[in-house]
């Protein structure tokens, strides 16, 4: 089995321990509270959003390129071993900190509606789209993100936002309500 789509069911448990060739998993919109993916080392795409996850261990999924884990109860997310990650949706969680320093290939990031005070994107030079609205940030340094085309950073607490190096920027949403 390489692809499994079991989204939009009422699954509470999903055992994938014998599906070692699994590359794509879409188990979003279920009632899964625990997801063990330690044997799924070939996994490239994971959609597990809208479940009841309060933890997610992706340390063995080093081939992961796309992750949608938004709308869960995650208070931490370790992506330090996911260097191939290109697209990440972790919005509407309880995240306070997100270390993306080892995700240099990241192109799309949706991390809005969390509890970030600080977000370091200095090593994410491939980033094209960033949605970080509805957090608690007072600063955001985007000087290294010259490929950035879309930015929504509204509803934070910025005093100053310098976008002078973001010459590729096409779409900006910014207000400090």
C-alpha positions, 0 to 999 in steps of 0.5 A, spaced: 500 500 500 502 506 497 496 511 498 491 511 503 485 516 503 480 514 509 478 521 510 472 524 513 470 518 517 469 517 524 476 513 525 478 513 532 484 508 531 488 507 525 494 501 525 499 502 519 505 499 522 505 493 517 504 498 511 511 500 510 511 502 503 506 508 505 507 514 501 501 518 502 496 518 508 490 522 508 486 521 515 484 528 516 477 529 519 476 523 523 477 522 531 484 519 531 487 521 538 494 517 537 497 516 530 503 512 530 507 513 524 514 510 526 514 504 521 512 508 515 519 511 513 517 512 506 511 517 508 512 523 503 505 526 504 501 526 511 494 529 512 492 528 519 488 535 520 481 535 524 483 530 529 484 529 536 491 529 536 495 532 542 502 529 539 505 527 533 512 524 532 515 524 525 522 523 527 522 517 523 518 520 517 525 523 514 522 523 506 516 527 509 514 533 504 507 535 505 504 536 512 497 538 514 496 537 521 492 543 523 486 543 527 488 538 532 491 539 540 498 540 538 502 544 543 509 542 540 511 539 533 518 537 532 520 537 525 528 537 526 528 531 522 524 532 516 529 536 512 525 535 505 519 538 508 516 543 503 509 545 505 506 545 512 499 547 515 500 547 523 495 552 524 489 552 529 493 548 534 496 550 541 503 551 538 507 556 542 514 555 539 516 552 532 523 551 530 524 550 522 531 551 522 532 545 519 527 545 514 530 549 508 526 547 503 520 550 506 515 553 501 509 554 504 507 555 511 500 556 514 501 557 522 496 562 523 492 562 530 497 559 534 500 562 540 507 564 537 511 570 540 517 569 536 518 565 529 524 565 526 524 564 518 531 566 517 533 559 514 527 558 510 529 562 504 525 558 499 519 560 503 514 563 498 507 563 502 506 565 509 500 565 513 502 567 520 496 571 522 492 571 529 499 570 533 502 574 539 508 576 535 511 583 536 517 582 531 518 578 524 524 578 521 523 576 513 529 579 511 532 573 508 525 570 505 526 574 498 522 569 495 516 571 499 510 572 494 504 572 499 504 574 506 498 574 511 501 577 518 495 581 520 492 581 527 499 580 531 502 586 535 507 588 530 510 595 532 514 595 525 515 591 519 520 591 514 519 588 508 524 592 504 528 586 501 521 582 500 521 584 492 517 578 490 511 580 494 505 580 491 500 579 496 500 582 503 495 582 509 497 586 514 493 590 520 494 590 527 487 589 530 
